[in-house]
Amino acid sequence: MAKIKMSTLRNPDTIHAPLGSYSHQVEIPAGARWLAMAGQVGADKDCRVSNDPVEQARQCLENIRRNVEAAGMEVGDIVKLTWYVVGEMDAPRRRELLTEFLGDHRPASTLVYVAALASPDYKVEIDAWACRA
């Protein structure tokens, strides 16, 4: 069987450079296996939730990591992250956390500020898509 080429990350030089740790586009090869994840909130396995939005984001990303690993994938297979944030969040700490989580990987990403999430305790929710060729 022929090996399928991995996803291609691109930042066209005809638009502005990414403003953070993301790529403007991710091309998925034909025949790739997809994983769609529900939005992950900042609750740990015992349903504990930190009051700190950045710590909630850390837990969201850890929950995403555990989801991709349960599917036989890894963080490098993530192709899209969508962040939903309520209120203020320390942007430098968020960027540092994301770099720690992704390493050199740069999936497509969107950050959206919202009025509320499913519980008033939740300040961050992140959903993710991954694919593996």
N, C-alpha and C positions, 0 to 999 in steps of 0.2 A: 504494500500500500504506500502511496506517495505521501510524504510529510506535508502537512498544511502549514503555510507561512503564518507566523504569529501576527497579531494586530500591529498596525502601523500608526504611530503617533505623529501628527503633523501640526506645524504652525506656519501657515502660508505667509510669505514675506509681503503679501499685498494687503495685510491688515496689521494692527498693532501687535506687539509681542505680548505673550501672556502676562497678566498682572500678578501672578503668583505661581504656585506649584501645580500647574495643570497644562494640558495641551488643548489647543482650539478644536482639534478633531482627532478621532480615533477610527480608523478603517478596520472593519472586522472581516476576516477572510471567509469565503464560502466554506460551509461544512463545520464551522466552529460550534462548540457546545456552549450554550448560554446559561447564565444563572441570574435570575432577578430576585433581589432581596427586598423584603418589606423594610420600611423605615425602621432603623435601629435607634432606640432611645438610650439615655445614659443610665439605665438600670443594670446592675450586675445580676449574677445568677440567683442571688437571694432577694432580688427586687429592691436593693438599696440604691438610693439616688443621692448624689452629692448636690450641695447647693451651688457649687462653683460651675458655671457653664463650660469652662475649659476642661474640667475633670469629667463632666458629663460627655463632652466631645471625645475625650480619651476613651471612655467606656463604650461609646457608640462605635468608635473605630475598632476597639477590641472585639466587640460583638460582630462586626463585619468580618474581621480576620477569622474568627471562629466559624462563621458561616461559610466563607470561601474554603477554609480547610476541611470542613465537614463534607464539602462537595468535591474534594480531591483537587482543589485549586490553591492558588497562593495570591498574596497581595498584588503581585505583578500581573495578575490576570484581570484585575479591576479595570474597567474601561470608562466608568462614569460614576461620579459621586454627586449627590445633590444634598446640600446642607440646608436645614430649616432652623433658624435661630430666632428666639424670642428675646427682645431687649438687647442690651449691650454685651459684647464679648470682647475680651482683650485680643485684638488682632495679632500683635506680635507673638503672643503665646499660642494662638490658634495656628499660625503659620509654622511655628517651631514644632508643634505637635504633629502637624500634617507631614512635615519633612521627616520627622522621626518615624512616622508610620509608613510613608511611601518610599523613603530612601531616594533613589534617582528616578523612580517611576513617576510619570506625569500623566495620569488619566484626565479625561475631560472632567470639568467640575463646575458646579453652579452653587452660589451662595444666595439664599433668599431669607429676608427678614419677614417674620410673620407675627400676627397678633397673639396667637396662642397655639398650643399643641394639645394632645389628647388629655393631658393632666396638667394642672397648674405647677406641679413639681418639675415637669420637663421643660428645659430651656433650649435643648438641642435635639434634633432628630436628623439622621443621615440615612439616605437610601443609596443603594449601590447596585450596579450591574457589573457582572464579570463574564468573561468568555475565555475559553481555552480551545486552542486549535488542536 
